[in-house]
Amino acid sequence: MIKLIISILVAILVYIYLEPKKITEKLTSANPTKPERCFYDNELLSIHSTFVNSLKNNPDMLKKMKQQILPSICILDLVVNQKVGWDKYLDTMASKYSTDRKGALLKYMDENYNKVVDYANANGLSYLTQPYKVDVETIDPDTGDKKTESKEINILKEFQDTILKKINESTVFK
């Protein structure tokens, strides 16, 4: 009986400490210019930097666009780096799409990319879906050195191309 009372008291204290309002505040106060852990290599970090530079004048839209893109990047990280549950996830997706693991992942990535493009166009960010001039911070994959250069780029297409490249290079499907 004592253990039950102690458990209830601990649960109440934990709830008070992690009150939903506080959790929401912590999530919304995160710096949208910093990459999440899903951006696991220099190539993805470089594209993230370009993406952030293109939306740096509108931090609210930057957060919203990152929320649209993150599912693809985090699923890519899960699968390519073979994190816990990657195989079960792919098996579930394969049965959903009636295909093999790689085909299911490609189908998911394509659907998510189309949603991101639609969201960008619906919110006045069509410049993200077509080539335009932007300052790009590149990171040398070998040395990790950063440099900035101005170039014409289609940011969302670059994300898609990089994701497809990472899938095709992955040893998971070989």
C-alpha atoms as an extended CHARMM CRD file, in Angstrom:
* protein
*
       174  EXT
         1         1  MET       CA              0.0000000000        0.0000000000        0.0000000000  PROA      1               0.0000000000
         2         2  ILE       CA              2.8810000000        2.3520000000        0.8280000000  PROA      2               0.0000000000
         3         3  LYS       CA              4.4730000000        1.6260000000       -2.5730000000  PROA      3               0.0000000000
         4         4  LEU       CA              1.2130000000        2.5310000000       -4.3200000000  PROA      4               0.0000000000
         5         5  ILE       CA              0.9670000000        5.8540000000       -2.4790000000  PROA      5               0.0000000000
         6         6  ILE       CA              4.6110000000        6.6590000000       -3.2410000000  PROA      6               0.0000000000
         7         7  SER       CA              4.0750000000        5.7830000000       -6.9050000000  PROA      7               0.0000000000
         8         8  ILE       CA              1.0540000000        8.0790000000       -7.1280000000  PROA      8               0.0000000000
         9         9  LEU       CA              2.9460000000       10.9270000000       -5.4610000000  PROA      9               0.0000000000
        10        10  VAL       CA              5.9000000000       10.4920000000       -7.8180000000  PROA      10              0.0000000000
        11        11  ALA       CA              3.5300000000       10.4630000000      -10.8110000000  PROA      11              0.0000000000
        12        12  ILE       CA              1.9090000000       13.6950000000       -9.6420000000  PROA      12              0.0000000000
        13        13  LEU       CA              5.2750000000       15.3580000000       -9.1240000000  PROA      13              0.0000000000
        14        14  VAL       CA              6.4730000000       14.2740000000      -12.5550000000  PROA      14              0.0000000000
        15        15  TYR       CA              3.2670000000       15.5900000000      -14.1330000000  PROA      15              0.0000000000
        16        16  ILE       CA              3.6280000000       18.9330000000      -12.3720000000  PROA      16              0.0000000000
        17        17  TYR       CA              7.2580000000       19.1810000000      -13.4560000000  PROA      17              0.0000000000
        18        18  LEU       CA              6.5190000000       18.2140000000      -17.0700000000  PROA      18              0.0000000000
        19        19  GLU       CA              3.2880000000       20.1390000000      -17.3560000000  PROA      19              0.0000000000
        20        20  PRO       CA              2.1320000000       20.0830000000      -21.0210000000  PROA      20              0.0000000000
        21        21  LYS       CA              2.4200000000       23.8780000000      -21.2930000000  PROA      21              0.0000000000
        22        22  LYS       CA              6.0800000000       23.7090000000      -20.3190000000  PROA      22              0.0000000000
        23        23  ILE       CA              6.7470000000       20.9240000000      -22.8190000000  PROA      23              0.0000000000
        24        24  THR       CA              5.1590000000       22.9930000000      -25.5870000000  PROA      24              0.0000000000
        25        25  GLU       CA              7.2250000000       26.0230000000      -24.5860000000  PROA      25              0.0000000000
        26        26  LYS       CA             10.4200000000       23.9670000000      -24.7180000000  PROA      26              0.0000000000
        27        27  LEU       CA              9.5680000000       22.6380000000      -28.1680000000  PROA      27              0.0000000000
        28        28  THR       CA              8.6130000000       26.0130000000      -29.6280000000  PROA      28              0.0000000000
        29        29  SER       CA             11.6010000000       27.8080000000      -28.1650000000  PROA      29              0.0000000000
        30        30  ALA       CA             14.0360000000       25.5390000000      -30.0120000000  PROA      30              0.0000000000
        31        31  ASN       CA             16.2590000000       27.4180000000      -32.4150000000  PROA      31              0.0000000000
        32        32  PRO       CA             14.9690000000       26.6410000000      -35.9370000000  PROA      32              0.0000000000
        33        33  THR       CA             18.3100000000       27.5310000000      -37.4980000000  PROA      33              0.0000000000
        34        34  LYS       CA             20.0580000000       24.6020000000      -35.8140000000  PROA      34              0.0000000000
        35        35  PRO       CA             19.8440000000       21.2110000000      -37.5060000000  PROA      35              0.0000000000
        36        36  GLU       CA             18.1970000000       18.3330000000      -35.6820000000  PROA      36              0.0000000000
        37        37  ARG       CA             20.0710000000       15.0980000000      -35.0850000000  PROA      37              0.0000000000
        38        38  CYS       CA             18.4710000000       13.5830000000      -38.1790000000  PROA      38              0.0000000000
        39        39  PHE       CA             20.8600000000       15.6390000000      -40.3220000000  PROA      39              0.0000000000
        40        40  TYR       CA             23.5390000000       13.0610000000      -39.7630000000  PROA      40              0.0000000000
        41        41  ASP       CA             26.2320000000       13.9150000000      -42.3210000000  PROA      41              0.0000000000
        42        42  ASN       CA             27.9640000000       16.9180000000      -43.8860000000  PROA      42              0.0000000000
        43        43  GLU       CA             25.9740000000       16.7800000000      -47.1190000000  PROA      43              0.0000000000
        44        44  LEU       CA             22.6400000000       16.9810000000      -45.2960000000  PROA      44              0.0000000000
        45        45  LEU       CA             24.0120000000       19.6800000000      -42.9820000000  PROA      45              0.0000000000
        46        46  SER       CA             25.0500000000       21.7440000000      -45.9850000000  PROA      46              0.0000000000
        47        47  ILE       CA             21.5770000000       21.5460000000      -47.5230000000  PROA      47              0.0000000000
        48        48  HSD       CA             20.0570000000       22.3950000000      -44.1340000000  PROA      48              0.0000000000
        49        49  SER       CA             22.2370000000       25.5020000000      -43.9920000000  PROA      49              0.0000000000
        50        50  THR       CA             21.1010000000       26.5750000000      -47.4630000000  PROA      50              0.0000000000
        51        51  PHE       CA             17.4830000000       25.9780000000      -46.5020000000  PROA      51              0.0000000000
        52        52  VAL       CA             17.8590000000       28.0550000000      -43.3300000000  PROA      52              0.0000000000
        53        53  ASN       CA             19.5400000000       30.8890000000      -45.2740000000  PROA      53              0.0000000000
        54        54  SER       CA             16.6370000000       30.9930000000      -47.7210000000  PROA      54              0.0000000000
        55        55  LEU       CA             14.0830000000       31.4330000000      -44.9150000000  PROA      55              0.0000000000
        56        56  LYS       CA             16.1400000000       33.3120000000      -42.3100000000  PROA      56              0.0000000000
        57        57  ASN       CA             13.9280000000       36.4200000000      -42.6530000000  PROA      57              0.0000000000
        58        58  ASN       CA             10.8350000000       34.4380000000      -41.6830000000  PROA      58              0.0000000000
        59        59  PRO       CA             11.5810000000       32.2570000000      -38.6080000000  PROA      59              0.0000000000
        60        60  ASP       CA              7.9550000000       31.1470000000      -38.1890000000  PROA      60              0.0000000000
        61        61  MET       CA              7.7770000000       29.8250000000      -41.7230000000  PROA      61              0.0000000000
        62        62  LEU       CA             11.2200000000       28.2640000000      -41.2780000000  PROA      62              0.0000000000
        63        63  LYS       CA              9.8680000000       26.2420000000      -38.3430000000  PROA      63              0.0000000000
        64        64  LYS       CA              6.7840000000       25.2000000000      -40.3110000000  PROA      64              0.0000000000
        65        65  MET       CA              8.7810000000       24.1580000000      -43.3630000000  PROA      65              0.0000000000
        66        66  LYS       CA             11.2400000000       22.2080000000      -41.2310000000  PROA      66              0.0000000000
        67        67  GLN       CA              8.2960000000       20.3410000000      -39.6960000000  PROA      67              0.0000000000
        68        68  GLN       CA              7.2680000000       19.3810000000      -43.2200000000  PROA      68              0.0000000000
        69        69  ILE       CA             10.7490000000       18.1940000000      -44.2090000000  PROA      69              0.0000000000
        70        70  LEU       CA             11.8570000000       16.4850000000      -40.9960000000  PROA      70              0.0000000000
        71        71  PRO       CA              9.8370000000       13.2690000000      -41.4250000000  PROA      71              0.0000000000
        72        72  SER       CA             11.7610000000       12.3930000000      -44.5860000000  PROA      72              0.0000000000
        73        73  ILE       CA             15.1430000000       13.2550000000      -43.1130000000  PROA      73              0.0000000000
        74        74  CYS       CA             14.4800000000       11.3870000000      -39.8590000000  PROA      74              0.0000000000
        75        75  ILE       CA             13.1650000000        8.2870000000      -41.6580000000  PROA      75              0.0000000000
        76        76  LEU       CA             16.2520000000        8.4160000000      -43.8700000000  PROA      76              0.0000000000
        77        77  ASP       CA             18.4440000000        8.5790000000      -40.7500000000  PROA      77              0.0000000000
        78        78  LEU       CA             16.5090000000        5.6880000000      -39.1820000000  PROA      78              0.0000000000
        79        79  VAL       CA             16.9380000000        3.4340000000      -42.2000000000  PROA      79              0.0000000000
        80        80  VAL       CA             20.3970000000        4.3510000000      -43.4920000000  PROA      80              0.0000000000
        81        81  ASN       CA             21.9650000000        4.2450000000      -40.0430000000  PROA      81              0.0000000000
        82        82  GLN       CA             19.9580000000        1.1170000000      -39.1360000000  PROA      82              0.0000000000
        83        83  LYS       CA             18.6050000000        2.5210000000      -35.8980000000  PROA      83              0.0000000000
        84        84  VAL       CA             16.2960000000        0.4750000000      -33.6930000000  PROA      84              0.0000000000
        85        85  GLY       CA             13.0960000000       -0.3890000000      -35.5660000000  PROA      85              0.0000000000
        86        86  TRP       CA             14.2870000000        0.4410000000      -39.0720000000  PROA      86              0.0000000000
        87        87  ASP       CA             13.5620000000       -3.0340000000      -40.4160000000  PROA      87              0.0000000000
        88        88  LYS       CA             10.0910000000       -3.2280000000      -38.8790000000  PROA      88              0.0000000000
        89        89  TYR       CA              9.2850000000        0.2120000000      -40.2450000000  PROA      89              0.0000000000
        90        90  LEU       CA             10.3110000000       -0.8010000000      -43.7640000000  PROA      90              0.0000000000
        91        91  ASP       CA              8.4190000000       -4.0860000000      -43.5330000000  PROA      91              0.0000000000
        92        92  THR       CA              5.2720000000       -2.2060000000      -42.5050000000  PROA      92              0.0000000000
        93        93  MET       CA              5.6980000000        0.3030000000      -45.3320000000  PROA      93              0.0000000000
        94        94  ALA       CA              6.4050000000       -2.4980000000      -47.8230000000  PROA      94              0.0000000000
        95        95  SER       CA              3.1470000000       -4.2210000000      -46.9410000000  PROA      95              0.0000000000
        96        96  LYS       CA              1.2840000000       -0.8820000000      -47.1080000000  PROA      96              0.0000000000
        97        97  TYR       CA              2.5640000000       -0.1770000000      -50.6170000000  PROA      97              0.0000000000
        98        98  SER       CA              2.6850000000       -3.8430000000      -51.7320000000  PROA      98              0.0000000000
        99        99  THR       CA              6.3320000000       -3.6590000000      -52.7170000000  PROA      99              0.0000000000
       100       100  ASP       CA              9.8050000000       -4.4060000000      -51.4010000000  PROA      100             0.0000000000
       101       101  ARG       CA             11.5690000000       -2.4020000000      -48.6830000000  PROA      101             0.0000000000
       102       102  LYS       CA             13.4490000000       -0.0550000000      -51.0130000000  PROA      102             0.0000000000
       103       103  GLY       CA             10.3940000000        0.5550000000      -53.1740000000  PROA      103             0.0000000000
       104       104  ALA       CA              8.3290000000        1.3590000000      -50.0910000000  PROA      104             0.0000000000
       105       105  LEU       CA             10.9160000000        3.8240000000      -48.8110000000  PROA      105             0.0000000000
       106       106  LEU       CA             11.1460000000        5.5120000000      -52.2090000000  PROA      106             0.0000000000
       107       107  LYS       CA              7.3460000000        5.7220000000      -52.4210000000  PROA      107             0.0000000000
       108       108  TYR       CA              7.1450000000        7.2510000000      -48.9270000000  PROA      108             0.0000000000
       109       109  MET       CA              9.8640000000        9.7900000000      -49.7470000000  PROA      109             0.0000000000
       110       110  ASP       CA              8.1350000000       10.7460000000      -52.9950000000  PROA      110             0.0000000000
       111       111  GLU       CA              4.7770000000       11.2430000000      -51.2600000000  PROA      111             0.0000000000
       112       112  ASN       CA              6.3650000000       13.3470000000      -48.5250000000  PROA      112             0.0000000000
       113       113  TYR       CA              8.2910000000       15.4310000000      -51.0680000000  PROA      113             0.0000000000
       114       114  ASN       CA              5.0560000000       16.1600000000      -52.9530000000  PROA      114             0.0000000000
       115       115  LYS       CA              3.3980000000       17.2560000000      -49.6890000000  PROA      115             0.0000000000
       116       116  VAL       CA              6.3000000000       19.5940000000      -48.9270000000  PROA      116             0.0000000000
       117       117  VAL       CA              6.1550000000       21.1330000000      -52.4160000000  PROA      117             0.0000000000
       118       118  ASP       CA              2.3760000000       21.5930000000      -52.1470000000  PROA      118             0.0000000000
       119       119  TYR       CA              2.7930000000       23.1930000000      -48.7050000000  PROA      119             0.0000000000
       120       120  ALA       CA              5.5070000000       25.5470000000      -49.9730000000  PROA      120             0.0000000000
       121       121  ASN       CA              3.4060000000       26.6130000000      -52.9540000000  PROA      121             0.0000000000
       122       122  ALA       CA              0.2760000000       27.0900000000      -50.8140000000  PROA      122             0.0000000000
       123       123  ASN       CA              2.1860000000       29.3240000000      -48.3860000000  PROA      123             0.0000000000
       124       124  GLY       CA              3.8500000000       31.6460000000      -50.8860000000  PROA      124             0.0000000000
       125       125  LEU       CA              7.2040000000       29.8680000000      -50.8450000000  PROA      125             0.0000000000
       126       126  SER       CA              7.2340000000       28.7380000000      -54.4570000000  PROA      126             0.0000000000
       127       127  TYR       CA             10.7620000000       30.1120000000      -54.7470000000  PROA      127             0.0000000000
       128       128  LEU       CA             11.8560000000       27.0260000000      -52.7900000000  PROA      128             0.0000000000
       129       129  THR       CA             10.5630000000       24.8260000000      -55.6100000000  PROA      129             0.0000000000
       130       130  GLN       CA             12.4060000000       26.5480000000      -58.4490000000  PROA      130             0.0000000000
       131       131  PRO       CA             15.9750000000       27.6850000000      -59.0480000000  PROA      131             0.0000000000
       132       132  TYR       CA             16.9390000000       30.9960000000      -57.4850000000  PROA      132             0.0000000000
       133       133  LYS       CA             20.1450000000       32.6500000000      -56.3050000000  PROA      133             0.0000000000
       134       134  VAL       CA             21.0610000000       32.0480000000      -52.6580000000  PROA      134             0.0000000000
       135       135  ASP       CA             24.1590000000       32.0960000000      -50.4780000000  PROA      135             0.0000000000
       136       136  VAL       CA             25.1280000000       28.4880000000      -49.9220000000  PROA      136             0.0000000000
       137       137  GLU       CA             27.3110000000       27.3580000000      -47.0680000000  PROA      137             0.0000000000
       138       138  THR       CA             29.0950000000       24.2390000000      -48.2030000000  PROA      138             0.0000000000
       139       139  ILE       CA             30.9060000000       21.8050000000      -45.9840000000  PROA      139             0.0000000000
       140       140  ASP       CA             33.7190000000       19.7840000000      -47.4480000000  PROA      140             0.0000000000
       141       141  PRO       CA             32.7100000000       16.1360000000      -46.8020000000  PROA      141             0.0000000000
       142       142  ASP       CA             36.3180000000       15.1150000000      -46.2540000000  PROA      142             0.0000000000
       143       143  THR       CA             37.6250000000       17.9400000000      -44.0740000000  PROA      143             0.0000000000
       144       144  GLY       CA             34.4430000000       19.4470000000      -42.6350000000  PROA      144             0.0000000000
       145       145  ASP       CA             35.6230000000       22.9820000000      -43.5820000000  PROA      145             0.0000000000
       146       146  LYS       CA             32.8400000000       25.5130000000      -44.2400000000  PROA      146             0.0000000000
       147       147  LYS       CA             32.7580000000       28.0700000000      -47.0390000000  PROA      147             0.0000000000
       148       148  THR       CA             30.0130000000       30.3180000000      -48.4150000000  PROA      148             0.0000000000
       149       149  GLU       CA             29.3400000000       30.9210000000      -52.0820000000  PROA      149             0.0000000000
       150       150  SER       CA             26.4670000000       32.3750000000      -54.0660000000  PROA      150             0.0000000000
       151       151  LYS       CA             24.8130000000       29.9810000000      -56.4970000000  PROA      151             0.0000000000
       152       152  GLU       CA             21.5270000000       29.2100000000      -58.1640000000  PROA      152             0.0000000000
       153       153  ILE       CA             19.7740000000       26.3190000000      -56.5070000000  PROA      153             0.0000000000
       154       154  ASN       CA             16.3780000000       24.6100000000      -56.2800000000  PROA      154             0.0000000000
       155       155  ILE       CA             16.4050000000       23.8450000000      -52.5600000000  PROA      155             0.0000000000
       156       156  LEU       CA             13.5850000000       21.3220000000      -52.3350000000  PROA      156             0.0000000000
       157       157  LYS       CA             14.8730000000       19.4840000000      -55.4110000000  PROA      157             0.0000000000
       158       158  GLU       CA             18.3260000000       19.3750000000      -53.7730000000  PROA      158             0.0000000000
       159       159  PHE       CA             16.7670000000       17.8100000000      -50.6660000000  PROA      159             0.0000000000
       160       160  GLN       CA             15.0100000000       15.2040000000      -52.7740000000  PROA      160             0.0000000000
       161       161  ASP       CA             18.1120000000       14.4260000000      -54.8380000000  PROA      161             0.0000000000
       162       162  THR       CA             20.2510000000       14.0570000000      -51.7200000000  PROA      162             0.0000000000
       163       163  ILE       CA             17.7100000000       11.7780000000      -50.0460000000  PROA      163             0.0000000000
       164       164  LEU       CA             17.5480000000        9.5710000000      -53.1440000000  PROA      164             0.0000000000
       165       165  LYS       CA             21.3380000000        9.5030000000      -53.3400000000  PROA      165             0.0000000000
       166       166  LYS       CA             21.5850000000        8.4410000000      -49.6740000000  PROA      166             0.0000000000
       167       167  ILE       CA             19.0150000000        5.6780000000      -50.2340000000  PROA      167             0.0000000000
       168       168  ASN       CA             20.8230000000        4.3840000000      -53.3130000000  PROA      168             0.0000000000
       169       169  GLU       CA             24.2200000000        4.4930000000      -51.5590000000  PROA      169             0.0000000000
       170       170  SER       CA             22.9100000000        2.7450000000      -48.4590000000  PROA      170             0.0000000000
       171       171  THR       CA             24.1910000000       -0.7100000000      -47.7100000000  PROA      171             0.0000000000
       172       172  VAL       CA             20.7740000000       -1.6160000000      -46.3010000000  PROA      172             0.0000000000
       173       173  PHE       CA             19.4830000000       -2.4340000000      -49.7810000000  PROA      173             0.0000000000
       174       174  LYS       CA             22.5680000000       -4.1730000000      -51.1770000000  PROA      174             0.0000000000
